[in-house]
Amino acid sequence: MTIYVDADACPVKQIVAEMTYPYTIPVVFVKSFSHFSHGYDPPGVETIYVDTGAEAADYRIMQLAQKGDIIITQDYGLASLALSKGCTVLHHKGFKYTHQNIDYLLQSRYINAKARKSGKKTKGPKAFSSEDEAKFQDLFHKTLESLI
């Protein structure tokens, strides 16, 4: 099992690194070159940089991911692809993508994009909160325990 993090705008990278370290589970952060850093990766974490093009990180994650891996992303399209590949997929706000909720999420994204194209304003995502962080930690811990 490997954990892949769609890491460009992911606010839980440090939590993932810290929580997986005792399990010695490999963690891969996939980022675009526009987020390049000379800093060191936390122990047990590898960073892969990809082109800055749209969905480049998503494509790379899907090339690498295998059945049974965990993927952390806020991208519904990537989540849908990963579910069909047999991966466990988590959102950083503390919910799990499932075959039961992904169609609704994709449809909501489509409807909002269509509304924006027609000139309507839609609400963006709420800011990441300490409650979201706690929900993610709880879900991530339960997920790790159930898969190990």
PyRosetta script that sets phi, psi and omega in degrees:
from pyrosetta import init, pose_from_sequence

init()
pose = pose_from_sequence("MTIYVDADACPVKQIVAEMTYPYTIPVVFVKSFSHFSHGYDPPGVETIYVDTGAEAADYRIMQLAQKGDIIITQDYGLASLALSKGCTVLHHKGFKYTHQNIDYLLQSRYINAKARKSGKKTKGPKAFSSEDEAKFQDLFHKTLESLI")
pose.set_psi(1, 137.9)
pose.set_omega(1, 174.7)
pose.set_phi(2, -128.9)
pose.set_psi(2, 148.9)
pose.set_omega(2, 176.0)
pose.set_phi(3, -108.0)
pose.set_psi(3, 123.4)
pose.set_omega(3, 177.8)
pose.set_phi(4, -109.1)
pose.set_psi(4, 131.6)
pose.set_omega(4, -179.9)
pose.set_phi(5, -117.5)
pose.set_psi(5, 122.6)
pose.set_omega(5, 171.6)
pose.set_phi(6, -73.2)
pose.set_psi(6, 91.7)
pose.set_omega(6, -157.4)
pose.set_phi(7, -95.9)
pose.set_psi(7, -1.9)
pose.set_omega(7, -176.7)
pose.set_phi(8, -56.6)
pose.set_psi(8, -49.9)
pose.set_omega(8, -176.6)
pose.set_phi(9, -122.5)
pose.set_psi(9, 27.1)
pose.set_omega(9, -174.7)
pose.set_phi(10, -85.8)
pose.set_psi(10, 120.0)
pose.set_omega(10, -178.2)
pose.set_phi(11, -84.2)
pose.set_psi(11, 1.7)
pose.set_omega(11, -176.3)
pose.set_phi(12, -114.9)
pose.set_psi(12, 19.5)
pose.set_omega(12, -178.5)
pose.set_phi(13, -58.7)
pose.set_psi(13, -45.7)
pose.set_omega(13, -178.5)
pose.set_phi(14, -64.6)
pose.set_psi(14, -40.1)
pose.set_omega(14, 178.3)
pose.set_phi(15, -61.4)
pose.set_psi(15, -45.5)
pose.set_omega(15, 179.7)
pose.set_phi(16, -60.5)
pose.set_psi(16, -46.6)
pose.set_omega(16, -179.5)
pose.set_phi(17, -61.2)
pose.set_psi(17, -45.1)
pose.set_omega(17, -178.1)
pose.set_phi(18, -68.3)
pose.set_psi(18, -41.6)
pose.set_omega(18, -175.8)
pose.set_phi(19, -74.7)
pose.set_psi(19, -26.7)
pose.set_omega(19, -178.5)
pose.set_phi(20, -89.8)
pose.set_psi(20, -19.6)
pose.set_omega(20, -176.3)
pose.set_phi(21, -53.8)
pose.set_psi(21, -46.5)
pose.set_omega(21, 179.4)
pose.set_phi(22, -63.3)
pose.set_psi(22, -24.7)
pose.set_omega(22, -178.6)
pose.set_phi(23, -86.9)
pose.set_psi(23, -9.8)
pose.set_omega(23, -174.6)
pose.set_phi(24, 52.8)
pose.set_psi(24, 40.9)
pose.set_omega(24, 175.4)
pose.set_phi(25, -89.5)
pose.set_psi(25, 130.0)
pose.set_omega(25, 177.7)
pose.set_phi(26, -64.9)
pose.set_psi(26, 137.0)
pose.set_omega(26, 178.3)
pose.set_phi(27, -122.9)
pose.set_psi(27, 133.8)
pose.set_omega(27, 179.4)
pose.set_phi(28, -124.2)
pose.set_psi(28, 119.1)
pose.set_omega(28, 172.1)
pose.set_phi(29, -91.6)
pose.set_psi(29, 126.7)
pose.set_omega(29, 177.5)
pose.set_phi(30, -110.2)
pose.set_psi(30, 118.5)
pose.set_omega(30, -175.5)
pose.set_phi(31, -132.4)
pose.set_psi(31, 157.6)
pose.set_omega(31, 173.9)
pose.set_phi(32, -82.8)
pose.set_psi(32, 158.4)
pose.set_omega(32, 179.1)
pose.set_phi(33, -60.7)
pose.set_psi(33, -22.5)
pose.set_omega(33, 178.2)
pose.set_phi(34, -67.7)
pose.set_psi(34, -12.7)
pose.set_omega(34, 176.2)
pose.set_phi(35, -109.6)
pose.set_psi(35, 23.4)
pose.set_omega(35, -177.7)
pose.set_phi(36, -61.3)
pose.set_psi(36, 142.9)
pose.set_omega(36, 178.5)
pose.set_phi(37, -140.3)
pose.set_psi(37, 143.2)
pose.set_omega(37, 174.8)
pose.set_phi(38, -86.0)
pose.set_psi(38, -1.4)
pose.set_omega(38, 179.3)
pose.set_phi(39, -67.6)
pose.set_psi(39, 163.7)
pose.set_omega(39, 179.9)
pose.set_phi(40, -87.9)
pose.set_psi(40, 147.1)
pose.set_omega(40, 174.7)
pose.set_phi(41, -74.2)
pose.set_psi(41, 148.2)
pose.set_omega(41, 173.8)
pose.set_phi(42, -62.2)
pose.set_psi(42, 158.5)
pose.set_omega(42, 178.1)
pose.set_phi(43, -55.2)
pose.set_psi(43, 135.0)
pose.set_omega(43, 178.5)
pose.set_phi(44, 84.3)
pose.set_psi(44, 3.0)
pose.set_omega(44, -177.3)
pose.set_phi(45, -116.1)
pose.set_psi(45, 135.3)
pose.set_omega(45, 173.6)
pose.set_phi(46, -115.7)
pose.set_psi(46, 140.1)
pose.set_omega(46, 175.6)
pose.set_phi(47, -111.0)
pose.set_psi(47, 130.8)
pose.set_omega(47, 174.8)
pose.set_phi(48, -113.4)
pose.set_psi(48, 127.0)
pose.set_omega(48, 177.9)
pose.set_phi(49, -99.9)
pose.set_psi(49, 141.2)
pose.set_omega(49, -179.6)
pose.set_phi(50, -127.9)
pose.set_psi(50, 169.7)
pose.set_omega(50, 176.5)
pose.set_phi(51, -53.9)
pose.set_psi(51, 161.5)
pose.set_omega(51, -178.6)
pose.set_phi(52, -84.7)
pose.set_psi(52, 0.8)
pose.set_omega(52, -179.1)
pose.set_phi(53, -64.3)
pose.set_psi(53, 158.4)
pose.set_omega(53, 179.4)
pose.set_phi(54, -58.1)
pose.set_psi(54, 134.2)
pose.set_omega(54, 178.0)
pose.set_phi(55, 64.9)
pose.set_psi(55, 10.4)
pose.set_omega(55, -180.0)
pose.set_phi(56, -60.5)
pose.set_psi(56, -41.8)
pose.set_omega(56, 178.6)
pose.set_phi(57, -65.6)
pose.set_psi(57, -39.7)
pose.set_omega(57, 179.5)
pose.set_phi(58, -61.2)
pose.set_psi(58, -45.7)
pose.set_omega(58, 179.9)
pose.set_phi(59, -62.4)
pose.set_psi(59, -41.1)
pose.set_omega(59, -179.5)
pose.set_phi(60, -66.3)
pose.set_psi(60, -42.0)
pose.set_omega(60, 178.0)
pose.set_phi(61, -60.2)
pose.set_psi(61, -43.5)
pose.set_omega(61, -179.1)
pose.set_phi(62, -68.2)
pose.set_psi(62, -28.6)
pose.set_omega(62, 174.7)
pose.set_phi(63, -66.8)
pose.set_psi(63, -37.3)
pose.set_omega(63, -174.5)
pose.set_phi(64, -87.3)
pose.set_psi(64, -34.4)
pose.set_omega(64, -171.4)
pose.set_phi(65, -66.8)
pose.set_psi(65, 144.2)
pose.set_omega(65, 176.7)
pose.set_phi(66, -130.1)
pose.set_psi(66, 162.6)
pose.set_omega(66, 178.2)
pose.set_phi(67, -51.6)
pose.set_psi(67, 133.5)
pose.set_omega(67, 178.6)
pose.set_phi(68, 95.4)
pose.set_psi(68, -10.2)
pose.set_omega(68, 177.5)
pose.set_phi(69, -76.3)
pose.set_psi(69, 163.3)
pose.set_omega(69, 174.7)
pose.set_phi(70, -109.3)
pose.set_psi(70, 134.2)
pose.set_omega(70, 177.5)
pose.set_phi(71, -123.6)
pose.set_psi(71, 133.5)
pose.set_omega(71, 177.7)
pose.set_phi(72, -114.4)
pose.set_psi(72, 118.6)
pose.set_omega(72, -176.6)
pose.set_phi(73, -155.5)
pose.set_psi(73, 157.2)
pose.set_omega(73, 171.2)
pose.set_phi(74, -105.1)
pose.set_psi(74, 1.8)
pose.set_omega(74, -176.8)
pose.set_phi(75, -89.3)
pose.set_psi(75, 115.3)
pose.set_omega(75, -177.2)
pose.set_phi(76, -65.1)
pose.set_psi(76, -35.4)
pose.set_omega(76, 178.7)
pose.set_phi(77, -63.6)
pose.set_psi(77, -47.0)
pose.set_omega(77, 177.0)
pose.set_phi(78, -62.0)
pose.set_psi(78, -41.7)
pose.set_omega(78, 179.5)
pose.set_phi(79, -59.3)
pose.set_psi(79, -42.5)
pose.set_omega(79, 179.9)
pose.set_phi(80, -62.1)
pose.set_psi(80, -45.5)
pose.set_omega(80, 179.0)
pose.set_phi(81, -63.5)
pose.set_psi(81, -42.2)
pose.set_omega(81, -178.6)
pose.set_phi(82, -67.1)
pose.set_psi(82, -38.2)
pose.set_omega(82, 176.6)
pose.set_phi(83, -60.7)
pose.set_psi(83, -42.0)
pose.set_omega(83, -178.5)
pose.set_phi(84, -68.6)
pose.set_psi(84, -17.8)
pose.set_omega(84, 178.3)
pose.set_phi(85, -90.5)
pose.set_psi(85, -4.3)
pose.set_omega(85, 178.5)
pose.set_phi(86, 90.0)
pose.set_psi(86, 21.7)
pose.set_omega(86, 178.5)
pose.set_phi(87, -92.6)
pose.set_psi(87, 157.1)
pose.set_omega(87, 169.5)
pose.set_phi(88, -89.3)
pose.set_psi(88, 128.8)
pose.set_omega(88, -173.8)
pose.set_phi(89, -125.2)
pose.set_psi(89, 126.7)
pose.set_omega(89, -177.2)
pose.set_phi(90, -120.4)
pose.set_psi(90, 147.5)
pose.set_omega(90, 173.9)
pose.set_phi(91, -99.7)
pose.set_psi(91, 146.1)
pose.set_omega(91, -176.9)
pose.set_phi(92, -67.5)
pose.set_psi(92, -11.3)
pose.set_omega(92, 177.2)
pose.set_phi(93, -90.2)
pose.set_psi(93, 8.2)
pose.set_omega(93, 170.4)
pose.set_phi(94, 93.5)
pose.set_psi(94, 29.5)
pose.set_omega(94, 171.4)
pose.set_phi(95, -129.6)
pose.set_psi(95, 156.0)
pose.set_omega(95, -178.3)
pose.set_phi(96, -100.4)
pose.set_psi(96, 132.2)
pose.set_omega(96, 172.3)
pose.set_phi(97, -75.1)
pose.set_psi(97, 139.2)
pose.set_omega(97, 179.2)
pose.set_phi(98, -136.0)
pose.set_psi(98, 168.7)
pose.set_omega(98, 174.6)
pose.set_phi(99, -65.9)
pose.set_psi(99, -21.4)
pose.set_omega(99, -179.8)
pose.set_phi(100, -81.6)
pose.set_psi(100, -28.1)
pose.set_omega(100, -176.0)
pose.set_phi(101, -107.9)
pose.set_psi(101, -11.7)
pose.set_omega(101, -172.7)
pose.set_phi(102, -68.4)
pose.set_psi(102, -38.0)
pose.set_omega(102, 179.4)
pose.set_phi(103, -62.1)
pose.set_psi(103, -43.3)
pose.set_omega(103, 177.7)
pose.set_phi(104, -61.1)
pose.set_psi(104, -44.4)
pose.set_omega(104, -179.3)
pose.set_phi(105, -63.7)
pose.set_psi(105, -43.7)
pose.set_omega(105, 178.5)
pose.set_phi(106, -64.5)
pose.set_psi(106, -40.9)
pose.set_omega(106, 179.7)
pose.set_phi(107, -66.0)
pose.set_psi(107, -40.6)
pose.set_omega(107, 177.6)
pose.set_phi(108, -61.8)
pose.set_psi(108, -41.8)
pose.set_omega(108, 178.0)
pose.set_phi(109, -61.5)
pose.set_psi(109, -44.0)
pose.set_omega(109, -179.8)
pose.set_phi(110, -62.8)
pose.set_psi(110, -46.3)
pose.set_omega(110, -179.1)
pose.set_phi(111, -62.5)
pose.set_psi(111, -42.4)
pose.set_omega(111, 178.6)
pose.set_phi(112, -66.0)
pose.set_psi(112, -40.5)
pose.set_omega(112, 178.4)
pose.set_phi(113, -64.1)
pose.set_psi(113, -41.1)
pose.set_omega(113, 179.1)
pose.set_phi(114, -63.3)
pose.set_psi(114, -41.4)
pose.set_omega(114, 178.5)
pose.set_phi(115, -64.5)
pose.set_psi(115, -42.6)
pose.set_omega(115, 179.3)
pose.set_phi(116, -63.0)
pose.set_psi(116, -40.2)
pose.set_omega(116, 178.6)
pose.set_phi(117, -63.4)
pose.set_psi(117, -29.0)
pose.set_omega(117, -180.0)
pose.set_phi(118, -87.1)
pose.set_psi(118, 3.9)
pose.set_omega(118, 176.0)
pose.set_phi(119, 99.1)
pose.set_psi(119, -2.4)
pose.set_omega(119, 179.3)
pose.set_phi(120, -80.1)
pose.set_psi(120, 151.3)
pose.set_omega(120, 176.4)
pose.set_phi(121, -95.2)
pose.set_psi(121, 137.4)
pose.set_omega(121, 177.0)
pose.set_phi(122, -122.3)
pose.set_psi(122, 157.0)
pose.set_omega(122, 178.1)
pose.set_phi(123, -74.0)
pose.set_psi(123, 139.0)
pose.set_omega(123, 173.8)
pose.set_phi(124, -84.9)
pose.set_psi(124, 179.7)
pose.set_omega(124, 179.0)
pose.set_phi(125, -68.4)
pose.set_psi(125, 148.0)
pose.set_omega(125, 176.1)
pose.set_phi(126, -67.9)
pose.set_psi(126, 153.0)
pose.set_omega(126, 178.7)
pose.set_phi(127, -61.8)
pose.set_psi(127, 147.9)
pose.set_omega(127, 177.7)
pose.set_phi(128, -67.5)
pose.set_psi(128, 126.5)
pose.set_omega(128, -175.2)
pose.set_phi(129, -113.4)
pose.set_psi(129, 169.9)
pose.set_omega(129, 176.3)
pose.set_phi(130, -66.2)
pose.set_psi(130, -28.5)
pose.set_omega(130, 175.6)
pose.set_phi(131, -66.8)
pose.set_psi(131, -42.2)
pose.set_omega(131, 176.4)
pose.set_phi(132, -60.3)
pose.set_psi(132, -43.0)
pose.set_omega(132, 179.8)
pose.set_phi(133, -60.6)
pose.set_psi(133, -45.1)
pose.set_omega(133, 179.7)
pose.set_phi(134, -64.2)
pose.set_psi(134, -41.5)
pose.set_omega(134, 178.1)
pose.set_phi(135, -62.6)
pose.set_psi(135, -41.6)
pose.set_omega(135, 178.7)
pose.set_phi(136, -63.8)
pose.set_psi(136, -46.7)
pose.set_omega(136, -179.7)
pose.set_phi(137, -57.1)
pose.set_psi(137, -43.7)
pose.set_omega(137, -179.9)
pose.set_phi(138, -64.2)
pose.set_psi(138, -48.7)
pose.set_omega(138, 179.7)
pose.set_phi(139, -62.7)
pose.set_psi(139, -43.0)
pose.set_omega(139, -178.6)
pose.set_phi(140, -64.6)
pose.set_psi(140, -42.8)
pose.set_omega(140, 177.8)
pose.set_phi(141, -60.9)
pose.set_psi(141, -47.3)
pose.set_omega(141, 179.4)
pose.set_phi(142, -62.8)
pose.set_psi(142, -38.9)
pose.set_omega(142, 179.3)
pose.set_phi(143, -64.3)
pose.set_psi(143, -46.6)
pose.set_omega(143, 179.0)
pose.set_phi(144, -61.3)
pose.set_psi(144, -45.1)
pose.set_omega(144, -179.4)
pose.set_phi(145, -62.7)
pose.set_psi(145, -36.4)
pose.set_omega(145, -177.8)
pose.set_phi(146, -76.1)
pose.set_psi(146, -23.0)
pose.set_omega(146, -176.8)
pose.set_phi(147, -98.5)
pose.set_psi(147, -10.9)
pose.set_omega(147, -177.3)
pose.set_phi(148, -101.4)
pose.dump_pdb("model.pdb")
